[in-house]
Amino acid sequence: MDNSPNLSSNSEKLDQILASRGQLLDQIHRVIVGQHDVVEQIMTSLFAGGHCLITGAPGLAKTLLVKSIGDLFDLEFQRIQFTPDLMPADITGTEVLEEGPEGRRLKFVPGPVFANIVLADEINRTPPKTQAALLEAMQEKQVSAGGATHALPLPFFVLATQNPVEMEGTYPLPEAQLDRFFFNVVMDYLPEDEEVEVIRQTTGPGLPQIQPMFTGDQLMEIQQVVRQVPVSEDLIRYAVKLASGSRPTSEVAPDFVQEMVGWGAGTRAPQCLILGAKARALLQGRVHVTRDDIHALARPVLRHRILLNYRAEAESIIDRLLAEVTVPA
């Protein structure tokens, strides 16, 4: 087992999480119809303390989903609409000249990134220069401007939506920024019955309201409890093998990876797999990680970290990795 502190020291917080997990999902599904895997993956990302990228065609309620999840927590929420003319200072903030009793001086005016939950809407509609404005915020939880460093409020999450890169007018995110997203969650079209329910709700008198269930301090306490969930060394090694098996230069990479992959997943991938598996276990009502947790999160963790050559698509690579990497007994 790992060396995490014993969960018994936080039994009260653990009981609260286990008791409220059903209520959390029920609150979200008052507004969001279907998309159960998507909702679970985003909640897992928040409980693990990671940023989340949500990929899907326009009109799938990506923005509504993020806003609804933000409503679950008593946190400051900001939405940034990414457009081709958006500038980095429109996100991080800028210095302005202020007239005061002591004369003129530069004052930093914080941008919308200074919030607990930031919705970066259609992040790949803006050029890479502006996309990169979020890099320091996502990794270091701070913004540098005018030679000074400004800390962001905690907890801090970026929940970004993006349109499929094949769509006209999109700019693929740089690899370094993609790697900073804990998950890449893919939203697809709903089955007919669920889409009918969406139309019924959205053309009615109004959507149900979501009641906040946790404060920011409580959410950070949950993140600490998540890190204490035990996981066997065999499963940690399995997560590492999945990541190393995706690297074409690795000795353990299968032949199809060497033929089809241009660049594999780095060390952040197994970190996200294990931490995400711990959070998923709690959301499932368990206090230990299983192989199923690793399998359930392999796609959202790996799909944006495996860069392919012209021979392959990421989904087929992940499926073959799951099939060929040996599972611990």
N, C-alpha and C positions, 0 to 999 in steps of 0.2 A: 504494500500500500504506500501512498505518498505520505509526506511528512506534514500535512496540513493539521492545524489544531483540531481537537476533538469537537464534533458538532454539539456534544452535550453541554458545552460551555455557553452555547447560544440557543438552548432548547426553546426558550420563549419566542425568540425571533423566528426559529424554524417552524414552530407550531403556527405562528401567524402567517407565514408564507404558505404552508400547506393548507391552512384553512381558507385562505383568500384566493388561491390560484383559480378555483372555479368561478368565483365572483368576478375576477379580472377578465376572464375570457367571456363571461356572460355579458358584462358591461360593453365590451367591444362589439360583440355580435348583436347588440341592440341596434347598432348603426351599420355595421359591416356584415353583409350577407355572404356566407360561404368563406372561401379563402382561408380555411382553417390552418393549413400548413404555413401559409404566409404570415398569418397573425402569430402563430406559435414561434416562428423563426425570429420575427421582430422583437417579440417579448423576451425571447431567449437572449438576443443581442443586448437589450437594455439591462437585463438582470446580470449579464456578464460584464457590463460596462463598455461595450463596443459600439462603434458607429455602424450604420447599416445602409447599404445601397439597394434600392428597389427598382427593378427593371421591368418595364411593361409598356405596351402600346398606350396611346392617349385614350382617356375615357374609361379606365379600369378602376377608378376611385383610389389611385395611389395617394393623392393629396389628402383625401378624406380619411383614409386609413391612418396616415401619420398624424393628422390633426386629432383624430379620435383617440389614438394611443396617448398623445400629449395631454388630452383632457383627463386621462386616468390619474395623472400625477399633478400635484399642486406645485407646478413649476412654471417658470417664465418661458413662453413659447414665441418664437419668431419665424416668419416665413420669408424666404428670399426667392423671388422669381428670377431665375437665371435667363438672361437674354443676350443676344449677340453684342449689344452695346454696353453691357454691365462692366464696370471697372473694379479693380481690386479694392480700392478705397470705399466703394459702395458696400462692401462686405465687412471689412475690418474696422473702418472708421478713418478719420483724417484729422489733421491738425489745422486749427483755424486761428486767425489773429484776433486776440481779444483785448479790448481797451479796459483797463482797470485803474485803481487809485495809484498803483506803482508804475503806470505806463503800459505800453503794449507788451503782450507776451503771447506765446503760442500755447493753445489749449487743445488737448486731444478730445475729440468728440467720438465716443464709441459707436461702432456700426452695429447692425443687427446680429452679428455673430456673438455679441455679448448677451447670451441668453442660455438657459439650461438645455432646451431642445430647439435645435435649428433645423427647419425644413428647407433643404436646398432643392428647390423645385426645378425639375428639368435641368439638372446640373450640366448635362452635355449639350445644352443649347448655347453655351457661352464659350469663347475661345480658351485655350489652355492657360494663358496668362492669368485670367480671372479665376479659373478653376484652381490654380495653384495657390490662390490667396487663402484657401482653407487648410493647406498642408500643415503649417505650424500649429494652427488651432487644433487640428485633429490629433496631432501627435503629442504636442507639448502642453496643450490646454492654456495657451497664451498667445498674445499678439504683439509683435514688435513694430513700433512706429516711431519715427523721429528720434531714434537712438534710445528709446525707452521700451521696457517690457511691461505689458499690461496683462494681468492674470484674468482668465475667464471664470465665470461663476461655476461652481460645482454643485451637482453633477453636470457634465457637459456631454451632449450627444449631437452628432450630425446624422440626420435621417435624410438621405438624398434620394431623389427619384431621377430616373433617366429613361429616355426613349430608346428603343433598340437602335444600335449603331448603324443599321442599314437604312434608317430613315433619313430623308434629305434634311440638310441643315443641322447636323449633329457633329460634335467634336469628341472623338473617343478620349476618355480620361487617360492621363499618363499612368504608366505602370506603377510608379512610386506612390501615386495617390490611390490607385485601386487597392494596393496592398494594405493601406491604412483602414480600409473598410473591413469590419469583422466578418460580415456576410454580404453576399450578393444574392438578394431574394428576387426570384422571378415570379411575376404575376401574370396569369393567363386569363383568357376569357372564361366566364362562368358557364356551368351547365344551364340548359334552358329553364328548368324550374327555378333555379336560384336567380337567373336574370329576370324572370317574371316577377319574383318577389322584390328585386331591386326597383323595377319600374313601378310596382305598386306603392312602395314606400316613398320613392322620390317624387311621385306625382300626387301624393296625399297631402294632408294639412301640415305636416312638418315631421322632421326626424326626431326620434327620442333623444333626450339629453343624457350625457354620460356624467356620472358623479365622481369627483376625485377620490382616490382610495389611499394614496401614499404621498407623503411630503418628500422633498429632496433628501433630507437627512435619513428618512426611512429607506429610501431607495438605495442610498450608499451603504446602509447597514445590510440590506439584502445582498448587495454585491460582495460584502465581506463574508456573509454566510455561504454564498455560492462557492467561494474559494476554499471553504473548509470541507466541501463534499469529497469523500474519499474516492480515489480511483486507483486501480491496480497498475503496477509497473508494466504488465503485459499490454494493457490497453494504451498506455503512454507510448510504448515501443511500436504498437500497431499504428498509432497516429503518425509517429515519426516515419515509419516505413512507407505509409501512404504518400507523405510529402516527398520523401527522398526518391520514391519510385516514379514520381512525376518529372524528375530532372533528367534530361537526356544524357548528361555527362556522368550520372551516377552509375556505379558498378551494379547496383541492384535494379536499375531501370529495365523493365521488359522491352523486348524488341520493338513493339509497336510504339512505345514512348520515344525511343531513339529515332524512329522513323518519322514520327508525326509532330513531336513537340519541339518548339523553338526554345522555350524557357520554362522551367518548372517552378513549383511553389517553394517559397523560402521558409525560414524558421517560424514566421508568424502563423503559417498555416496549421502546424500541429498545436501551437499555443492556442489558437482559436478553436480548434477541434476539441481539445480537452476542456478548456474553460467553458465553451459553449455546451459541451456534453454535461458538465456539472450543473449549469443553469437549466438545461432541458430536463435533467433528472428531477430537479425540484418542481418544475412546472408539471411534470408527470406524476408528482406525488411520491417520489422515491428519494432516498438519501444515499444512493450509490450510483455510479455510472456503469452502464452496460454497453455491450457491443452495438446494440440497436441505436444508442445515442450517437455513437460515432458514425454509423451508416446514415442516420437521418440527417446529419449535418455535413456530410462530406461534400455534397453538391454546392450548397450556399457558401461553404468555406473555400472550395477549390476552384469553382468555375471561373472566377475572375483572376486567379493566380496562375493559371496555366496558359501560357502564350503558345499558340499553335502555328505550325507552318501550313501551307496550302493543302495538306493531305487530310486534315482531320478537323473535327469539331470537339469542343471541350466536353460535352455531355458523354460522348462515346468513350473518351479517354477515362473519365471518372468511372463509368460503368465497368470498364475492363480492369481498372485498378482494383475496384472493390471485389471483382470476381477472382483476380489472380493473386493478390497479396494474402499471405497466410493469416488466418484468424487465430488468435490464441485460444487455447482450450478453455 
